[in-house]
Amino acid sequence: KPVGPDVDKATLGELAQMLTDEYKANGRRESVIVSPLAHLKEYFGEHQRAIDITSDRVTAYITVRQAKGAANSTINRSLAALKRAFVLAQRAGKVTGRPHIAMLEENNARQGFLSHAEFERLRDALPDDLKDPVAFLYFSGWRVSEMRALEWRDVDTEGRAVRLRPENSKSKTGRVLPLRGELAEIIKRAEAVRIPECSFVFHREGRAVGLFRKSWATACKDAGLGAMLVHDLRRTAVRNLIRAGVSEKTAMSV
């Protein structure tokens, strides 16, 4: 294992240069990695410590690129460049580890997004007690686990916002979600069916929302959507925010 004061201080820019130097040394065309590296630097920042580029952040990067309409094959060029750069850096003792970076399928025509009309068909096909929990995921972009853990103590009615506590976040970072439009209506309906002894905002007969794979699969089939993933709602929310003019940074932070 590499040791020394400079371990894990290498930046993304330094890793990119190592990859570029390897291409030069082996007589390969550097032009093929210029664009893939540029996209990585634009998103993560050239001076970002490489060790802080985690698998979760790589997944977020993929989501943003897809939301902008980039093909999986194009995104894969950047992922491949990042993987190789980490390998070179680890060999050189610049980093102690590297994130798991899974390549995307390039022969899959479905991008994992829903149009608003498709979402409405899906929502109508769901059981009544799942309509609003799923709608919350569609409009908020939160993870299923975060929706399940949302309690009334996290709802700020006067401030018109809900807060995700760090302990309920996969990234262990808290977030604040403004309640406007449909989101406000969803919380209002949840309050109307609130059960005093149940602390959760979304529940099924007084119990926290559990796994609903069967109901989801049935609703997707009835809505004519085929095999969709619940996570597709998260991807769609990010895309919708960006299309509405929200900056990438703000979209991902929400």
Phi, psi and omega per residue, in radians:
K1 nan 2.462 -3.137
P2 -1.195 2.486 3.089
V3 -2.320 2.839 3.120
G4 2.266 2.826 -3.060
P5 -1.161 -0.374 -3.079
D6 -1.654 -0.011 3.140
V7 -1.120 2.390 3.114
D8 1.172 0.292 3.046
K9 -1.769 -0.124 -3.111
A10 -1.103 2.461 3.140
T11 -1.706 2.934 3.091
L12 -1.061 -0.652 3.120
G13 -1.054 -0.689 3.118
E14 -1.186 -0.681 3.105
L15 -1.138 -0.687 3.122
A16 -1.106 -0.661 3.126
Q17 -1.185 -0.650 3.095
M18 -1.078 -0.704 3.126
L19 -1.185 -0.734 3.113
T20 -1.076 -0.738 3.126
D21 -1.104 -0.644 3.116
E22 -1.126 -0.716 3.118
Y23 -1.074 -0.746 3.133
K24 -1.098 -0.820 -3.082
A25 -1.084 -0.520 -3.103
N26 -1.740 0.158 3.095
G27 1.188 0.411 3.126
R28 -1.595 2.684 -3.113
R29 -1.224 2.054 3.139
E30 -1.194 -0.414 -3.064
S31 -1.055 -0.459 -3.077
V32 -1.254 -0.309 -3.134
I33 -1.906 -0.044 -3.131
V34 -1.056 -0.901 -3.121
S35 -1.174 -0.821 3.102
P36 -0.989 -0.722 3.131
L37 -1.232 -0.615 3.138
A38 -1.092 -0.718 3.120
H39 -1.116 -0.692 3.120
L40 -1.130 -0.764 -3.138
K41 -1.157 -0.651 -3.138
E42 -1.112 -0.697 -3.092
Y43 -1.402 -0.920 -3.042
F44 -1.484 -0.494 -3.064
G45 1.721 2.266 -3.075
E46 -1.075 -0.525 -3.091
H47 -1.670 0.163 3.097
Q48 -1.180 2.298 3.070
R49 -1.080 2.265 -3.093
A50 -1.037 -0.661 -3.085
I51 -1.107 -0.352 -3.133
D52 -1.551 -0.034 3.076
I53 -1.513 1.601 -3.071
T54 -1.584 2.978 3.130
S55 -1.037 -0.673 3.118
D56 -1.079 -0.714 -3.126
R57 -1.232 -0.578 3.074
V58 -1.148 -0.697 3.096
T59 -1.100 -0.705 3.105
A60 -1.108 -0.688 3.103
Y61 -1.063 -0.761 3.124
I62 -1.055 -0.775 -3.117
T63 -1.054 -0.759 3.140
V64 -1.142 -0.756 3.126
R65 -1.085 -0.735 3.126
Q66 -1.143 -0.677 3.129
A67 -1.095 -0.489 3.118
K68 -1.479 -0.016 3.083
G69 1.655 0.123 3.137
A70 -1.207 2.402 3.119
A71 -1.270 2.674 3.125
N72 -1.008 -0.644 3.138
S73 -1.105 -0.657 3.122
T74 -1.198 -0.772 3.126
I75 -1.096 -0.650 -3.138
N76 -1.065 -0.544 3.125
R77 -1.107 -0.669 3.097
S78 -1.258 -0.689 3.132
L79 -1.122 -0.715 3.121
A80 -1.112 -0.705 3.126
A81 -1.124 -0.721 -3.136
L82 -1.164 -0.741 3.115
K83 -1.048 -0.814 -3.121
R84 -1.154 -0.686 3.135
A85 -1.082 -0.694 3.114
F86 -1.167 -0.668 3.114
V87 -1.062 -0.805 -3.141
L88 -1.101 -0.726 -3.122
A89 -1.156 -0.687 3.134
Q90 -1.185 -0.691 3.105
R91 -1.096 -0.609 -3.109
A92 -1.463 -0.016 3.136
G93 1.334 0.389 -3.129
K94 -1.530 -0.452 3.104
V95 -2.367 2.666 -3.123
T96 -1.571 -0.255 -3.135
G97 -2.808 3.089 3.122
R98 -2.525 2.636 -3.094
P99 -1.294 2.719 3.022
H100 -1.336 2.156 -3.120
I101 -2.154 1.857 -3.136
A102 -1.575 2.331 3.121
M103 -1.338 2.638 -3.128
L104 -1.513 2.657 3.045
E105 -1.273 2.299 -3.088
E106 -1.728 -0.142 -3.130
N107 -1.827 0.285 -3.127
N108 -1.751 1.940 -3.086
A109 -1.216 -0.539 -3.127
R110 -1.329 2.206 -3.077
Q111 -1.555 -0.103 3.133
G112 1.442 0.580 3.114
F113 -2.227 2.689 3.072
L114 -2.061 2.447 2.961
S115 -1.338 2.910 -3.123
H116 -1.142 -0.637 3.126
A117 -1.126 -0.680 3.111
E118 -1.142 -0.711 3.104
F119 -1.078 -0.731 -3.120
E120 -1.117 -0.678 3.084
R121 -1.132 -0.710 3.128
L122 -1.114 -0.822 -3.131
R123 -1.057 -0.735 -3.134
D124 -1.124 -0.475 -3.101
A125 -1.487 -0.203 -3.110
L126 -1.393 2.738 3.005
P127 -1.038 2.650 -3.054
D128 -0.972 -0.673 -3.068
D129 -1.402 0.016 3.062
L130 -1.930 -0.187 -3.084
K131 -1.003 -0.922 -3.092
D132 -1.280 -0.687 3.060
P133 -1.002 -0.738 3.127
V134 -1.242 -0.660 3.093
A135 -1.096 -0.650 3.098
F136 -1.060 -0.732 3.117
L137 -1.111 -0.704 -3.109
Y138 -1.129 -0.754 -3.070
F139 -1.496 -0.422 -3.067
S140 -1.699 -0.560 -3.057
G141 1.392 0.192 3.128
W142 -1.304 2.792 3.036
R143 -1.313 2.738 3.137
V144 -1.024 -0.761 -3.127
S145 -1.085 -0.581 3.139
E146 -1.265 -0.673 3.080
M147 -1.111 -0.769 -3.119
R148 -1.078 -0.622 -3.045
A149 -1.478 -0.111 -3.093
L150 -1.146 2.164 3.141
E151 -2.022 2.880 -3.105
W152 -1.135 -0.446 3.089
R153 -1.183 -0.267 3.123
D154 -1.582 -0.080 -3.086
V155 -1.702 2.147 3.092
D156 -1.824 1.653 -3.065
T157 -1.125 -0.791 -3.122
E158 -1.162 -0.697 -3.136
G159 -1.449 -0.079 3.122
R160 0.915 1.000 3.136
A161 -2.730 2.772 2.981
V162 -2.129 2.570 -3.088
R163 -2.035 2.275 3.057
L164 -1.607 2.038 3.130
R165 -1.249 2.506 -3.114
P166 -0.913 -0.651 -3.098
E167 -1.200 -0.293 3.117
N168 -1.756 0.015 -3.130
S169 -1.732 2.386 3.129
K170 -1.066 -0.602 -3.134
S171 -1.517 -0.031 -3.121
K172 1.085 0.493 3.100
T173 -2.140 2.193 -3.140
G174 -1.252 2.702 3.120
R175 -2.439 2.733 3.065
V176 -2.059 2.255 -3.133
L177 -2.002 2.000 3.105
P178 -1.133 2.503 3.111
L179 -1.787 1.849 3.134
R180 -2.388 2.711 3.027
G181 0.913 -2.233 -3.089
E182 -1.031 -0.667 -3.140
L183 -1.067 -0.731 3.123
A184 -1.114 -0.693 3.136
E185 -1.167 -0.652 3.129
I186 -1.092 -0.805 3.125
I187 -1.147 -0.630 3.117
K188 -1.110 -0.744 3.116
R189 -1.175 -0.653 3.117
A190 -1.104 -0.646 3.140
E191 -1.186 -0.557 -3.127
A192 -1.178 -0.457 3.136
V193 -1.952 0.383 -3.121
R194 -1.145 2.407 3.092
I195 -1.891 2.112 -3.048
P196 -0.869 -0.713 -3.082
E197 -1.428 -0.033 3.131
C198 -1.899 2.149 -3.081
S199 -1.478 -0.227 -3.052
F200 -1.451 2.465 3.105
V201 -1.161 -0.796 3.122
F202 -1.875 2.269 -3.103
H203 -2.603 2.898 3.048
R204 -2.194 1.787 -3.090
E205 1.014 0.748 3.056
G206 1.515 -0.006 3.121
R207 -2.017 2.627 -3.139
A208 -1.002 2.576 3.132
V209 -1.118 2.128 3.139
G210 -1.685 -2.652 3.104
L211 -1.249 2.431 3.134
F212 -2.369 0.698 -3.094
R213 -1.043 -0.772 -3.096
K214 -1.126 -0.810 3.127
S215 -1.098 -0.673 3.124
W216 -1.124 -0.842 -3.106
A217 -1.082 -0.717 3.134
T218 -1.134 -0.754 -3.137
A219 -1.137 -0.711 3.117
C220 -1.072 -0.741 3.128
K221 -1.130 -0.814 -3.122
D222 -1.130 -0.507 -3.139
A223 -1.504 -0.031 3.125
G224 1.276 0.521 -3.079
L225 -1.766 -0.198 -3.108
G226 1.313 -2.589 -3.078
A227 -1.550 1.559 3.068
M228 -1.697 2.743 3.070
L229 -1.841 2.584 3.059
V230 -1.043 -0.592 3.138
H231 -1.102 -0.338 3.100
D232 -1.091 -0.455 3.091
L233 -1.143 -0.663 3.127
R234 -1.163 -0.781 3.102
R235 -1.068 -0.723 -3.116
T236 -1.139 -0.693 -3.139
A237 -1.076 -0.750 3.118
V238 -1.101 -0.793 3.141
R239 -1.072 -0.742 -3.128
N240 -1.118 -0.682 3.115
L241 -1.126 -0.786 -3.131
I242 -1.120 -0.724 3.120
R243 -1.135 -0.471 3.126
A244 -1.437 -0.010 3.091
G245 1.745 0.075 3.096
V246 -1.333 2.417 -3.130
S247 -1.137 2.681 3.131
E248 -1.002 -0.759 -3.092
K249 -1.071 -0.769 3.141
T250 -1.194 -0.727 3.138
A251 -1.015 -0.800 -3.118
M252 -1.238 -0.587 -3.138
S253 -1.219 -0.621 3.085
V254 -1.178 nan nan
